Amino acid sequence: ATRIDDEGFAHPVRYIAPTWSPDSRWIAYSKRLVNQFNAIFVYSLESGKTRQVTDGLSDAIAPAWDPQGGWLAFLASTDFGQNVGWLDMTSYMRPLHRSVYAAVLKADGATPLPLESDEEPVEDEAADEKKKDEKKDEKADDGVTVTIDWDGLDRRVVALPVPPRRYEALLATDGGALLLAEMDNLRDDGGAVIYRYDPESRETEQVLEGVQGFIVSADGKKLLYGLGGPAWFLTDAAGPKPGDGALTLGGLRMKVDPQAEWKQMFREAWRYQRDYFYVENVHGLDLDAAWKKYAPWVDHARHRADLTYVLDILGGETSVGHSFVGGGDFPDVERVPVGLLGCDLEIRDGHYRIARIYDGESWNPRLRAPLSGPGLDVKTGDYLLAVNGVDLRAGENPYRLFDRTAGLQTVLTLSAKADGKDAREVTVVPVGDEEGLRRRAWIEDNRRKVGELSGGRLAYVWVPDTAMGGYAAFTREYFAQQDKQGAVIDERYNHGGSIADYMTEVMDRELLGYFNNPVGSRQPWTAPNAALWGPKVMLINEMSGSGGDMLPYMFRKKGIGPLIGTRTWGGLVGIWDVPMLIDGGGITAPRGGFFDTDGNWAVENEGVGPDIAVEQTPLGMRNGGDPQLERAVSECLELLKTQGVKLLEQPADPVRVRRPR
């Protein structure tokens, strides 16, 4: 085998997508450059040389050959910009549009966009028949030869009239039509939308949606695509229609030898540590010794869970934080949807009594509270006497009466008194998961506590992670409290994700001046305007890790404020770019470790320590206390005395007209 090229970076998203030319003499592919933009390359099998087609000033991916060898199409973006920082939160929600281009390969080659006459055509049946015969001859000619005139190739690139979208793939079909896949992150099914560009009509139309994977056959005639699960279709690539060519896969069966698979997967997992681990010495682990020690254990595995256990031990030998295993071919066991009411129950007078009702968010349909909302006659202190007509008393498991009620109308018998006097029936719809409701209550309780302890002077912002959820929560909560004089940033239980440079850049903004506001309150606009001025402190604990390690590290590095709480988890070797195992399971082999600006490995297995250590002791947390939060408020209030920002009022009107006397 001949090694043509490699990606050059351990990047989680690769667009290399090699594709053969119609005459099998060239291979086109995309490759990431040092500037982290992708460029199109073409390799010649005859010369063994590779040439770069695009200049690298735009991000170019997904090359596709014209079946007749006249041009090479590809996708390119000129607003790729901050998307190069794939690990940075500043790359979130950045616009990314790709357009379709075609490079005419021969110096005298025909453009894919010939000029069109504005005169009415005269019908000539004989000429039309001649054109049809010529097209048939073109298709019948298998002797396509691709010739590339490199001189001036960059000046022969033309933009095709395809609306720019977030395209991720481009494939050519036998008739010259192009299929494009647009990724829409807002779709519930997470699938792609497929468009078809017709080079003759120069029109683009949507042909499929919700597509989870697709590929065109080597001759460009057939399209295979899936909609998730067993829904696969094989249809004509030139004009695919939804539902055509459905494949019946429900009867497919495969005989599996679990022991043989498990041995292969263990060997593969061992190889992942050898080949993908972020440093070659695997933290000093003798991999051969680990193989000899644990490989015999697989012989005794009798269930996929046994293999998972052995794989977990193997990963643990590497002494790295991000060592995880999961998934695999487990039995498909039915999960019973138990309904939940989003409330706390307490036992009182021989019955269950509602001690607290958790509210949702009226503007968030995914955070629905079963017992709160318009028209629901449910109050804290009500006794729950029966569910769907079945009596409920203290000592009985209340959840047995909510078996399979999640998402279904359920009748509750409630009363303000334990004896059932004046009992009433209320119809509610239980949820299958109330974690979000309880989390929201914890956040709002903390916000109220910070407000009470600070006299309304401090903001409270909880950052659940450094992925999209944390990005959304921070953006929503931080800027909504710009009127506060300081802030407590709570990143306890932060489960990580990306590098939260966006958050630290926002919190570290410097007041540079003002613009006057000549109406209303006349309170000037600050420059920059979107900012929360004043001191900030950050809460951390041992359940904050990965991106939750990096956030306080950067908070301290930038000198934004003190860290309060306990040392973070200490896992800053990131996981990405490792294939799945044969049965769909996986084991991590961390790919990128963090080291500081002095050239020292940092944070991994160490964590980020607090400037002010505060433990959450049982005594301190009794009766709803939160020693860490309370200390954070007191420290921030103390900082207000020296670091508080007093915004200026508009000065006297300026006199700028000067006339000679």
KACORDA-V136708 format. One record per backbone hydrogen bond with DSSP energy under -0.5 kcal/mol. CO is the residue of the C=O (numbers start at 1). NH is the residue of the N-H. If there is no record, write none. Layout:
BEGIN
co/nh
CO/NH
CO/NH
END
This chain:
BEGIN
co/nh
1/3
2/4
9/11
12/14
15/62
16/30
19/28
21/24
25/45
25/46
26/21
27/43
28/19
29/41
31/39
33/36
37/33
38/60
39/31
40/53
40/54
41/29
42/51
43/27
43/45
44/48
49/44
51/42
58/60
59/77
61/75
64/73
66/69
70/105
70/106
71/66
72/103
73/64
74/101
75/61
76/99
77/59
80/83
81/84
82/85
84/86
85/88
87/499
88/91
89/92
91/94
97/79
98/165
99/76
100/160
101/74
102/104
102/158
103/72
105/149
106/109
121/123
124/128
125/129
126/130
127/131
128/132
129/133
130/134
131/135
132/136
133/137
134/138
135/139
136/140
137/141
140/142
142/144
145/147
147/149
148/150
150/153
152/155
153/156
154/157
156/104
156/158
158/102
158/160
160/162
165/98
165/167
166/183
169/181
171/179
173/176
177/173
178/197
179/171
180/182
180/195
181/168
181/169
181/183
182/184
182/193
183/185
184/187
187/190
191/184
192/211
193/182
194/207
194/208
195/180
196/198
196/205
197/178
197/199
198/202
198/203
203/198
205/196
208/194
211/192
213/226
215/224
217/220
220/174
221/237
222/217
223/225
223/235
224/215
225/233
226/212
226/213
228/231
230/232
231/227
232/247
233/225
235/223
237/240
241/244
243/246
245/234
247/249
249/252
256/258
257/261
258/262
259/263
260/264
261/265
262/266
263/267
264/268
265/269
266/270
267/271
268/272
269/273
270/274
271/275
272/276
272/277
273/277
279/282
281/284
282/285
285/287
286/290
287/291
288/292
289/293
290/294
291/295
294/297
294/298
295/298
295/299
296/299
297/300
298/301
303/306
303/307
304/308
305/309
306/310
307/311
308/312
309/313
310/314
311/315
312/316
313/317
314/317
315/318
316/319
321/323
322/324
324/588
326/586
328/330
331/333
334/336
335/337
336/338
337/404
337/405
337/406
340/431
341/371
342/358
344/355
344/356
346/348
346/353
348/351
350/394
351/348
352/384
353/346
353/355
354/381
356/344
361/364
363/365
364/367
367/361
368/370
369/372
373/376
375/377
376/378
379/382
382/354
383/385
383/415
384/352
385/392
386/413
387/390
389/391
390/387
393/396
396/398
397/400
398/401
399/402
400/403
402/339
402/405
405/408
408/430
410/412
410/428
411/388
412/414
412/426
413/385
413/386
414/424
415/383
417/420
420/423
424/414
426/412
426/428
428/410
430/407
431/340
434/438
435/439
436/440
437/441
438/442
439/443
440/444
441/445
442/446
443/447
444/448
445/449
446/450
447/451
448/452
449/453
450/454
451/455
451/456
452/455
454/457
457/485
457/486
459/488
461/490
462/464
464/495
466/498
467/471
468/472
469/473
470/474
471/475
472/476
473/477
474/478
474/479
475/479
476/480
478/481
479/482
481/484
486/459
487/489
487/537
488/461
488/490
489/491
489/539
490/463
491/494
493/495
494/545
496/466
498/500
499/89
499/501
500/504
501/505
502/506
503/507
504/508
506/509
510/512
513/527
515/525
516/518
519/522
522/524
525/515
527/512
527/513
529/531
531/533
535/487
537/489
538/564
539/491
540/566
541/544
543/545
544/569
545/548
546/549
546/550
547/551
548/552
549/553
550/554
551/555
552/556
553/557
554/558
555/560
555/561
556/559
560/536
562/538
563/611
563/612
564/540
565/614
570/605
572/574
572/594
574/591
574/592
581/584
585/581
586/326
590/278
592/574
594/602
596/599
600/596
602/604
603/606
603/607
607/609
608/568
612/565
615/617
617/621
618/622
619/622
621/624
622/625
626/630
627/631
628/632
629/633
630/634
631/635
632/636
633/637
634/638
635/639
636/640
637/641
638/641
639/642
639/643
640/644
644/646
645/647
654/656
656/658
657/659
END
